[in-house]
Amino acid sequence: MSIQTTIRRTTVPQIANRKGGEPIVSLTSYHAHTATIVDGYADFILVGDSLGMVMHGMDSTVGVSLDLMITHGQAVVRGTQKALIVVDMPFGTYEESPQLAFRNAAKIMKETGCGAVKLEGGARMGETIRFLTERGIPVMAHIGLTPQSSHVMGGFKTQGRDEDSWPLHEEDARVVTEAGAFAVVLEGMVEPLAAKITKQVAIPTIGIGASADCDGQILVLEDMLGLNKWTPKFVKTYGDLGPAIERAVAEYAAEVKSRAFPSEDQIYR
């Protein structure tokens, strides 16, 4: 008689308990086949609203809809067994009121089967984070460079270059922690500020363009695989898939034109 081992997903408390311990590994994923690969290595996978730019050619994340996030979230959940799945709440689905945020967060969790949601904003979102967590919705916070606010910020600008602004970011981190967030993403933040915040807060910090001292790191999968022609300074390219895919497509096109494909090996007799 065979014994089937049950694979259990990483939970929110398990991520929260990694504060100060082994670094947390995370990547984005937007579809089932890449999620299956990432699932073998990541502690949590973020279905980020960056999918609007990466997958759908948008100029920013502002145009991403709730239904689009749910569709991609469902695909990632289907493709995984182990990692905690966190889904971004897109622009306009949570800022108006805690009640609206709850309805939309609950919709995301019920329809995707994800384990948590992420929303952008620091002190201003404290009330909303508390409202959600008190009603059973785990929240990952996101401070520093917040892409949904890029129009207000004047673009994708590194945060904390002026040391006089540090108290504002430190206050953001303090408020989201006290409101009940189980972790906080620090994006596009100067290294010493990110390191300082990591020491100050009791929840894990997840860096992206921040500090190696953060409790974990996240990158956009397509960026680190070399699929995008341009990537931010903070991205290390671990693969060269863009040129490799282009070479494969070019070879296929040439063989179709020369009638070398399909060959005897690819046809039925």
C-alpha positions in Angstrom: 0.0 0.0 0.0 1.5 3.3 -1.0 1.5 6.3 1.3 0.8 9.6 -0.4 2.6 12.6 1.2 0.4 15.7 1.6 2.2 18.9 0.6 1.1 21.8 2.8 1.2 25.3 1.7 3.4 27.9 3.5 1.1 29.9 5.8 1.0 33.5 6.8 2.2 32.8 10.4 5.1 30.9 9.0 6.2 33.9 6.9 5.7 36.2 9.9 7.8 34.0 12.1 10.7 34.2 9.7 11.6 37.7 11.0 15.3 37.8 11.6 15.7 34.2 10.5 16.5 32.5 7.2 15.9 35.0 4.4 12.5 34.7 2.7 12.6 33.9 -1.0 9.9 35.4 -3.3 9.2 36.0 -7.0 6.3 37.2 -9.0 4.3 34.9 -11.2 1.3 35.5 -13.4 0.5 32.1 -15.0 0.4 28.5 -14.0 3.4 27.1 -15.9 6.0 29.6 -14.5 4.3 29.3 -11.0 4.9 25.6 -11.0 8.6 26.2 -11.5 8.9 29.0 -8.9 6.9 26.9 -6.4 9.8 24.6 -5.9 12.0 27.5 -4.5 9.8 30.4 -3.3 8.4 30.8 0.2 5.7 33.0 -1.2 4.7 34.0 -4.8 3.3 37.4 -5.5 0.7 37.8 -8.2 1.7 41.4 -8.7 -0.2 44.1 -10.5 3.0 44.6 -12.4 1.4 42.0 -14.7 -0.3 45.0 -16.4 3.0 46.2 -17.7 4.8 42.8 -18.0 2.0 40.8 -19.6 -0.4 43.3 -21.1 1.9 46.1 -22.3 0.4 48.9 -20.1 2.4 52.0 -19.3 1.8 51.6 -15.5 -0.1 49.4 -13.1 -3.0 51.9 -12.8 -5.1 50.3 -15.5 -5.1 46.8 -14.0 -8.6 45.7 -13.0 -9.8 43.5 -10.2 -11.0 40.8 -12.6 -7.6 40.7 -14.3 -5.9 40.1 -11.0 -8.4 37.4 -10.1 -7.9 35.6 -13.5 -4.1 35.5 -13.1 -4.4 34.7 -9.4 -6.5 31.6 -10.2 -3.9 30.4 -12.7 -1.0 30.8 -10.2 -2.9 29.0 -7.4 -3.7 26.1 -9.9 0.0 25.8 -10.8 1.3 25.6 -7.2 1.2 23.4 -4.1 3.7 24.8 -1.6 4.2 28.5 -1.7 1.9 31.0 0.0 0.2 33.0 -2.8 -0.3 36.7 -2.3 -2.4 38.7 -4.7 -2.1 42.5 -5.3 -5.1 44.7 -4.8 -5.1 46.9 -7.9 -5.5 50.7 -7.9 -9.0 51.9 -7.0 -10.1 48.7 -5.2 -9.2 49.6 -1.6 -8.4 53.3 -1.2 -11.9 54.7 -0.9 -12.8 53.0 2.4 -12.0 50.0 4.6 -15.4 48.6 3.7 -14.8 48.7 0.0 -11.3 47.2 0.6 -12.9 44.3 2.5 -15.4 43.5 -0.2 -12.7 43.4 -2.9 -10.2 41.6 -0.8 -12.7 39.0 0.1 -13.7 38.6 -3.5 -10.0 38.0 -4.4 -9.5 35.4 -1.7 -12.7 33.5 -2.4 -12.3 33.4 -6.2 -8.6 32.7 -6.3 -7.9 30.6 -3.2 -4.9 32.8 -2.4 -3.6 33.1 1.2 -3.2 36.9 1.5 -3.5 40.2 -0.3 -1.1 43.0 -0.7 -1.9 46.7 -0.8 0.2 49.8 -1.3 0.5 52.7 1.2 1.8 53.4 4.6 0.3 55.4 7.5 -2.7 56.4 5.3 -3.7 52.8 4.9 -3.4 51.9 8.6 -7.1 52.0 9.3 -7.8 49.8 6.2 -5.1 47.2 7.1 -6.5 46.9 10.6 -10.1 46.6 9.3 -9.1 43.8 7.0 -6.9 41.8 9.4 -9.5 42.0 12.2 -12.0 40.4 9.7 -9.7 37.5 8.8 -7.9 38.8 5.7 -4.1 38.6 5.9 -2.4 41.8 4.5 1.1 42.3 3.2 1.9 46.1 3.2 4.0 47.9 0.6 5.8 51.2 1.3 8.6 53.3 -0.2 8.2 53.5 -4.0 4.6 52.6 -4.6 4.0 52.2 -8.3 0.2 52.9 -8.1 1.1 56.4 -6.9 3.8 57.0 -9.6 1.8 59.8 -11.1 1.8 61.7 -7.8 5.4 60.9 -7.2 6.4 62.1 -10.6 7.6 58.7 -11.8 9.4 55.7 -10.4 11.7 57.6 -8.1 14.0 56.1 -5.5 12.8 57.0 -2.0 14.8 58.2 0.9 17.6 60.0 -0.9 16.9 63.1 1.3 17.5 62.0 4.8 15.0 64.5 6.1 12.3 62.2 4.5 13.3 59.1 6.5 11.0 59.8 9.5 8.0 59.6 7.1 9.0 56.2 5.8 9.8 55.0 9.3 6.3 56.1 10.4 4.8 54.2 7.5 6.5 51.1 8.6 5.5 51.5 12.2 1.8 52.1 11.4 1.4 49.2 9.0 3.1 46.9 11.5 0.9 48.0 14.4 -2.2 47.8 12.1 -1.6 44.1 11.7 0.3 43.6 8.4 2.2 40.3 8.6 5.0 41.6 6.3 5.9 44.7 4.4 7.5 45.2 1.0 10.2 48.0 0.9 10.5 49.1 -2.7 13.0 51.5 -4.4 14.4 52.6 -1.0 17.9 53.7 -0.3 19.9 50.9 1.4 20.6 52.5 4.8 16.9 53.5 5.3 15.7 50.0 4.4 18.2 48.4 6.8 17.2 50.8 9.5 13.4 50.0 9.1 14.2 46.3 9.0 15.7 46.6 12.5 12.8 48.8 13.8 9.8 46.7 12.9 8.7 43.4 14.3 7.4 42.0 10.9 9.5 40.7 8.0 10.6 43.3 5.4 10.7 42.1 1.8 13.2 44.1 -0.3 13.0 45.1 -3.9 15.6 47.7 -4.7 16.2 48.1 -1.0 18.8 46.3 1.2 20.3 42.8 1.6 19.6 43.3 5.3 15.9 42.9 4.6 14.3 39.7 5.9 13.6 38.6 2.3 13.8 39.6 -1.3 11.4 39.7 -4.3 12.0 40.3 -8.0 9.7 40.3 -11.1 10.3 36.9 -12.6 10.5 38.2 -16.2 13.1 40.8 -15.2 15.5 38.4 -13.5 15.1 35.9 -16.5 16.2 38.6 -19.0 12.9 38.7 -20.8 12.6 42.5 -20.7 14.8 44.7 -22.8 15.1 47.2 -19.9 15.3 46.5 -16.2 15.7 48.7 -13.1 19.2 49.0 -11.5 18.2 46.8 -8.6 17.5 43.8 -10.9 20.2 41.1 -11.2 19.6 39.1 -14.4 20.0 35.4 -13.6 18.9 34.2 -17.1 19.1 35.3 -20.7 15.8 34.0 -22.0 14.9 36.9 -24.2 17.6 36.3 -26.8 17.2 32.6 -26.4 13.5 32.8 -27.3 14.2 35.1 -30.2 16.8 32.6 -31.6 14.3 29.8 -31.3 11.6 31.7 -33.0 13.9 32.8 -35.8 15.0 29.2 -36.4 11.4 28.0 -36.5 10.5 30.7 -39.0 13.4 29.8 -41.2 12.6 26.1 -41.2 8.9 26.8 -42.0 9.9 28.9 -45.0 12.4 26.3 -46.2 9.9 23.5 -45.6 12.4 21.8 -43.3 9.7 21.8 -40.6 7.8 19.6 -40.1 10.2 16.8 -41.0 9.6 13.1 -41.0 9.9 13.0 -37.2 7.0 15.4 -36.8 4.4 13.9 -39.2 2.1 10.9 -39.1 2.3 8.1 -41.7 
